[in-house]
Amino acid sequence: MTDSPLRLRLDAAALVANWTLLDRLSGAAACGAAVKANGYGLGARGVVTRLAAAGCRDFFVASWAEARALADLGVTVSVLHGVRAEDMADRPAQIRPVLASAEQVQRWRAAGADAPCDVMVDTGMNRLGVSPQQVAEGLLDGLAIETLMSHLVSADEAVDLNARQLAAFAGLAGRTSARRRSLANSSGIALGPDYHFDLTRPGIALYGGRQRAPHAGIAQVVTPEAQILQLRRVQAGETIGYNATYTAPRDMAVAILNLGYADGYLRCFSNKGIARAGAAALPVVGRISMDLTAICVDAAPDLAEGDWVAIDYDLPATAALSGLSQYELLTGLGARFDRVWA
Ligand SMILES: *Cc1c(COP(=O)(O)O)cnc(C)c1O
């Protein structure tokens, strides 16, 4: 514990309950967990230990650097960005690449790697992955593929592209040695059993994200909390913060928080965000600074310097309020927060 004036309160029971719900929604398919970007900002090690204890067996990160940071936890980690030349030298057995281009397939073969790998097939994202045509032409023949994957472009929307990607992915059946197939992220799970195959890969919903109706039972996991650095009285007609974007309509009590855009509480929360002391709503007044945020505390007259307030951070509501995505809201949370599991 570094005793920062900022902390993320992380609800371990909610994280595990969310995974359990997504596992149930995945039906017969196993349910993995995307823990890239440091577990979407929560801290990958804290997430992995808790989900592994709950029964999760498949974890996904972006890079080998992220995977190696988890290697001592004894879990299997797939690297979604595949394998670069630089990654080939040091490959712990429980880490495998999700090969994502013909070049990567060649690199894996050239190393004589009959070690298991995963493979990403591109069915419409045009981001990472080999094409269905390359698969048909035999690019993957002879590889020891654990999981064949593709990734949905718009699973959070009801669009025809979902069914087209499903058909393209299903059309690869029997074309590879893959033991398992995997297509669905969090919102893909909600598209129903046709999308589940053998393994699902939720990320955002584990951490409290809700994108589609079946996610209704997903619980908030992350709550930022900030300490009050000082209290002040602001007179009617005075302004608060940079560029005087807020003018006090009356005399008011204001608290200054140790929280700012350098922590991921971005300027879009200026004059919009809400802090809470118990049930009392304490609105942000003025612009968010790099390290400081002002809130009106008229509704909580007993607050004192050193007290902590919680920041409203329900992901769908906060995304709607701020214009940021649910993903940005989590992954932007900075290094100055202590991450405290409870
Ligand atoms: C990030 C990612 C996921 C998880 O997506 P969510 O939308 O957060 O559930 C799954 N698969 C791949 C390939 C990803 O990159």
The ligand as a MOL file (V3000), in Angstrom:
LIG
                    3D

  0  0  0     0  0            999 V3000
M  V30 BEGIN CTAB
M  V30 COUNTS 15 15 0 0 0
M  V30 BEGIN ATOM
M  V30 1 C -10.1900 -7.2310 -26.1940 0
M  V30 2 C -10.6110 -8.4580 -26.8810 0
M  V30 3 C -11.6460 -9.2440 -26.3580 0
M  V30 4 C -12.5150 -8.8040 -25.2010 0
M  V30 5 O -13.4460 -7.8520 -25.7150 0
M  V30 6 P -14.5690 -7.1490 -24.8190 0
M  V30 7 O -15.3390 -6.3470 -25.8010 0
M  V30 8 O -13.8470 -6.3290 -23.8230 0
M  V30 9 O -15.3620 -8.2290 -24.1840 0
M  V30 10 C -11.8970 -10.4610 -26.9580 0
M  V30 11 N -11.1990 -10.8590 -28.0540 0
M  V30 12 C -10.2250 -10.0980 -28.6090 0
M  V30 13 C -9.5240 -10.5790 -29.8150 0
M  V30 14 C -9.9080 -8.8740 -28.0480 0
M  V30 15 O -8.9700 -8.1150 -28.6100 0
M  V30 END ATOM
M  V30 BEGIN BOND
M  V30 1 1 1 2
M  V30 2 1 2 3
M  V30 3 2 2 14
M  V30 4 1 3 4
M  V30 5 2 3 10
M  V30 6 1 4 5
M  V30 7 1 5 6
M  V30 8 2 6 7
M  V30 9 1 6 8
M  V30 10 1 6 9
M  V30 11 1 10 11
M  V30 12 2 11 12
M  V30 13 1 12 13
M  V30 14 1 12 14
M  V30 15 1 14 15
M  V30 END BOND
M  V30 END CTAB
M  END
